Amino acid sequence: MMPQYTDKVLTIALLVTFFLVTSCRTVNHTSIPYQQITGWSRHSNAQVAHFLQTTDTMKSRKVAVFDCDGTLIGQRPYYLNDEALFSYMAAYRGKTDDFSKQKYALFEKFCSEKETLTDDEYYQYYARMLSGMTREEARQIGIRTYNRCYTSKVFTDMQTLITNLKRHNFEIWVVTGSLELLYQQVCAEAFGIPEDHIIGIRIKEGTDGKLMDECERPLSLEAGKVNAIKKYIGVRPLLAAGNSRGDLEMMQYAQSLKIILNPNDTRALDVLGGKTLKKYWQADSNCIVEQALDIDDGYPYFCHTINLPQN
């Protein structure tokens, strides 16, 4: 864990570290160049530089975990997950074969019930929508949607952060509450993260290589993200980054540095001790609180046509 300082002493210590790492590289030719995150404050950059320096000598695995929607890629007005899956399902409309008619009937049923579904029921629908497909077919749904309307939503400051982490031999992992198969190629293309380092909602696969209509456990939601880290990564991360209440437990589980983007500052939650998400993390000296541009870009998303609530 990073040592606790008063705010004034912490700021001075971090700025000194940042100066040494970024300004004195000509003196120490063996130091690893730090790429400044241009959209972040000087203090936030200093915290990252200090974190990288203090973890450099570690011999054990160094792991950083990231949420995806709203943390690596913009989620407004709709998640890539929903835009990809629902626009794909709508393509079954009008087809006359039994398989297509069954799939479109399932989609219509989902649309009529979506406002009342629990998380478990929601993800069960996801699995039923993808059932009968191969893993590669499901991956293609995600990457096609990314290339169609999400490439401009990639947070370039997070690309820079990940570049810095890679230079310091960190393993980069994504732990998302979205469908894993839809995000594997997306995260590989946008951030250079290995596809097998993308953990999300997993759908069981049958012996015939086709996806089944059931999700694997644990679901990577809230506390389930920590369970997924334990099951699939096997070590406690040094850094965790997120943007919402759904990332709380994962960020609390991080050993050292936490990063929160665009945290809500209007809704107080009991789980946060009656604080808003922003105020909760602002009180943690080991957390970087930053902003990323995440807006409705005016694209004609399919999700709008089915009146899906906007993020």
N, C-alpha and C positions, 0 to 999 in steps of 0.2 A: 504494500500500500504506500502511496505517497505520504510523506509526513505532513502533519497538520501545521499550518502557519496562520498567523493573523493575516488579514487581507493585504495590509501594507507590506509586510515582510515577504509574503508570498509573491506579490507583484514584482518587488525588487529582485527577488531570487530568480523568478522566471525570466525577467527581462535581461538579467546578466547572462543567464544560460543562452537565451536567444541570441544575444550579441556575440557570445563566444562561438556558437554553432554557425551563425550565418555570416558574421563579419570577419572572423579570424581564420578562415579556411586556408589562407595563403601561408599562415604560420604552421598549421598542423595539416600537412598534406594527406594524412591518413584518415581524416574525418570524412564522414559521409555528407555530401551536400544536402542541405535542407531546402526544399522548394516551397517558397512562401505561398500560403493559401490566400489568394488576393482578395477574396470577398469577406474574409474574417478579420477581426480586430487584431491589433498587435499583441494584446494580452493573450488572446486565444492561440495565436501562432507561437507565442512563447511557451505556453503550456504544452503544446504538442512537441515542440523542440526539446523541452525539458524531459518529457515522457520518453521520447526516443533515446535521448542520451542516457537516462537512468536505467533503461532496459537493455542497453547495448551489450553488456557483458553477460547477460543471462545465457546459460547453456541449455536450459529446458525449452520446450516448445513455447513459442510466443504466438498467441492467438488473438486476433481482433475479430469481433462479430458485428454485423450490421443488419438492421432491419432493411427492407427494400423500399416499399411504397412510402413516399413522403420522407425518406431518409437518403436513398440513392437516386430515386427517380420520382418526379412529381406525381401526385395522386389527385390533382384537381383538374377537371371536376370529377373524374372517375378513375378507379383503379385500372391499371393495365389488365389485371386478371379478369375483371368483369367485362371490360370492353372486348377483350379477345374471345372469351368463352361465349358470351351472349350473342355477339355478332356472328360467330360461327354457327351457333344453334339456329339462329334465324334463317340461315341459308337452307335449312331443311324444308322451309315453308314452300308448299306447292308441289313438292316431289311426291310421286305416287307409289313408290316401293314401300313395303311394310316397315322396313327399318327406319326410313326417313319419317314416315307418318308417326311412328312410335316416338321418335326423338322430338319431333316438333310438338306432339301432344304433351310430352314431358315438360318442354320449355314453356308452353302455355300455362300448364298447371303451376310451374314455378312462378311465373309472372303474376298469377292471381293470388299466390300465397306469400310472396316475398316479404311483405310488410309484417307478417306475424311469425316468421320462422325463428327458431332458436339458432345459435351458432352451429350446433350439431346437425340440425335439420338442413341448414343452409349448405354445409359442406357435404352432406349426404346427396343433395341435389347435384352438387359439382361432380361427385363421383359417378352418379348415374348418367350425367350428360356425357362424360368422357368414356364411359364403359364401352367396350368393344373396339376401341382404338388401340393402336400400338403406341409405345412411348414416343417414338419419333414423330408420329402424326400429331400427338399432343404438343410436343416441343415446337413444331412448325406453326401451330396456331399462335403461340406466344411471340415468336420472332417476327412473323408476318405483321402482327399488330404493332409491335415495337417499331418496325421499319415504316409502317404506314403513318403512325401519328404520335409516337413517343420519343423519337430520337432527340427532339429539341427539349425534352423534359429531363434529360440527364443532368444531375447537379455536378457541374464541373469542379466546384470546390471539393467535393467528395472524391472525385477522380484524383485530384492533387493529393489529398490526404492519403488515399490508398497507395499512390505512387511512393510517398514518403515511407509508409509502413513497409512496403515491399523491399525498399532499399535497406531497411533494417531487419530483414529476414523474418517478417511477420507472416504467419499464415492468415489469409483473408477468407472469412466465411460469411455467408448470408443466412440469416434465420428469419424467414418471412411467414406471415399468416396467410399468404396466397398459395396457389397451386404450384408446387415445386417444378413440375414439368414445363409450365408456361414461362418460367423465369430462368431456366438453366442457360439457354443460348443467349438470352437477353443480357444477363449479368456477365457472361463470358465475353460478349462482344463489346459491351459498354465499359467494363471495368477490368477485363482480363482476369477474371476470377475463374478457376477451374470449375467445370460443370458439377463435379462431384463434391464441391464445397458449397453448393446451394441447397439449403435445407428448407423445406416448406411442407405444405399439406401433401402427403404422399398417398397415392391410390394403389391399392393392392394389384398385383399382376398375376394372371392365371398361368397355368402350365403351357397354354397355347401362345403365350407372349402378348395377350391382349389384356387391357386394363379391365379390372372388375368394378363392381358398383359399391365398393366399400373403401373407406379411408383407413390407412394405418394409424396406429397410436404410438406416441402421443401426438395430438394435434398441436401444432406449433403456435399456440395462442396464449398470451399472457404468461402464467406460470408454466405452461406447456413448452414455452421457448427454452426455459432452463432445463426441463426434462429432455428436450431434443438435443441440447448442447451436451448434456451428460451422456446420452445414448450414442450420438453420431460423431461428436468431436472428441469427447473423453477427457478434456482438460478445461479448467476454469479460465475464461478469457482474461487478458490483461486490459482490454479495451472493449467497450460496447457502445454502439450508437443507435439511436432511435428517434422517434418523433412524437410518440403518443403514449397514452395510458397502457396500451397493449405491449409496450416495450419496457414497462417499469421493472418487472422482476428480472428480466435479462440484464438491464443496466445495473440494478442493485447487485447482481451476481458478479459483475466485473470486478477484478482485483484492484484496479488502479484508476484508469481514466474513463470517464463517461462523456458522451456527446449527445446533446439533444437539439434537434432542429425544429424551428417553428412551434414551440410548445404552446398549448392552449393557456390563455391567461384570463378566461372569463368563467370557467366552471370549477368550483371547489369540490373536491372529492374526499370522502371519508377515508379512503385507503391512503390518501396523501396527508392525513392529519388535518383535514379541513382546508388545505391549501390548493391553489391551482397548480397545474403541472409545471408551469414556468416558475412560480415562486418556490415550489418544492425543490427543483433542481438548482435554482439560483442560490439556495442555502447550502449547497454542497460544493465545497472548495475544489473538489476533484472532478467537477463537471463543467464542461464547456457548453454554454448556451449561445447558439447562433441562429441566424436566419438564412433561409434559402428561398429564392423566387419560385413560388408554386401557385400558379394562377390558372384560371379558365382561359385558354388561348383562343376560344372561339371556333375550334374545330367541330364539325358536325358529328359528334360521337353517336354511335348507335344507341348507347345506354340512355340517351335523352329520349329516344322514341318510345321506350318502355317505361318512362317516368321513374327511372331508378333515382333514388335520393342522391344528391351530389355531396361530395366530401367537403 
